[in-house]
Amino acid sequence: MIHSQNNQQLETRPNYPLPPNYPLIDTHTHFDDFVFDEDRMELATSAYDSGVRHLLLIGYYAKYFDRMLQTQQQLTEEAESGVAVPKVYLASGLHPAYISEHTEADLEQLAQFLQTQPNVAVGEIGLDTFTDDLKTEQSVAKQKRFFEAQLDLAVEHQLPVLLHIRKAHAECLALLKKHNYNANKLGGIAHSFSGGEQEAKAFVKLGFKLGVTGQITNTNAKKLRRAIVAAVETYGLQCLVLETDCPDMTPVCCQQGDEPTRNVPGNLGFVLEGLSELLKVDEASLAKQLWQNSCEALRVDWPYPG
Ligand SMILES: [Zn+2]
């Protein structure tokens, strides 16, 4: 989502109960963010201990692609030395909310990065007209141009896309259709889904899974909760995946005080718990289904542990 980098708390062991423990895939993190620099390994270990087996690092600025790579290497070395941590995968892309800063050279760099590094997806990409600055004609035109260029790269590399869409669901659907991006073939996720019932169904119909974050644990998020329930009623549990979007989208039970509390991959179990309560599906079978869904969305074949 949008990263408020200055006011994240560095509290790592807040007082909340342990999440349920099932094998999970965190389909969207910014675990390479500097807010994790001081305790990343400790957090990776506790994420593994609470069930997280795979996690994706998602791109937003070209200048951080190398940081994603270093984080992946750091965690891979840790795993090779015998420490149990989640396996890390890359998905690089240029985030629409930072469109004013992206350049043609960044697109070149993305093309290069996709060429030279194994990426499981292109993301996060899409359209965002949430703020006045993002809503201007100039911003929207540039966002569309970069979105289309990145869809081209995804098709070229036959990779799924991870979509970031805020207040632009119809425009995004139109571009996907115009572009012949076929999520039924390539996979893909509408990350941190925030639209209504109709939009939810439209994305699922196109072959996308809906990314569910800690926001689902917020009982005031009525529109979101209704949209997820409606999508499941029409398309079944197959249409959902889980994500933390850490350091953002902290589940309600983990929030401390009025300041934004840093979200961590180990909180993913709370998202499972919230979804299980909302859908009235037991956690064990939901976790298994979500694992399969994540593999399908990313077109990977990761065996379910245990
Ligand atoms: Zn994100």
Residues whose N, C-alpha, C, O or C-beta is under 5 A from the ligand:
A	BS01	ZN	M1 D245
